């Protein structure tokens, strides 16, 4: 047998000791009071321990949440909107030197995106640039409207988040006037292109980021009008643009 004693042995011993000095009724009353007092003290002590444990747990959870919030540097999930400005050019093997008369255009655009998670994002964007810089043009501009998928790298603990993207874009080119067969005419071309790009976001906060981007498009014009008269030729077209901008993330 172990060195301990049964739980009722101590109660019996105390009861007998009390009875040896007091009558049975007084002994029973004193014993009941002692048991009640011990039970009350035990409950108070247990309640105090529970309160201390609760305070410790709440403090730990609050500290963990604070540390987690401080660690988050970027968040690409959810809706975002961005604006950008930059430079670009276009080229085509169909035209002899038309694309070389104004080798660089300037402009900007707007972009809407939705991050499915921290990795994948779908987006739509519009870009427009003017090339009427050096020479006397009435109109010389190129614009595009496209959509695609962007793949982000890195995680929420990083401020720098590089990405790659791909999609399709509709390209519109308008040049007026152009010397054609001795006459000044207007060129209006429209077509679709494959768009590929890469860039990087630098997050100033989890909701605000600066970005740099490089995008190229490759395709053909499927509509070519000279003074609103369509012709059968389908010139190829390539564009390359570099931009800087800012994005706001509604996460």
Helices and strands as residue ranges (DSSP letters): H 7-19, H 24-71, E 78-91, H 98-101, E 105-115, E 120-130, E 139-152, E 160-180, E 183-205, E 208-226, E 229-230, E 236-250
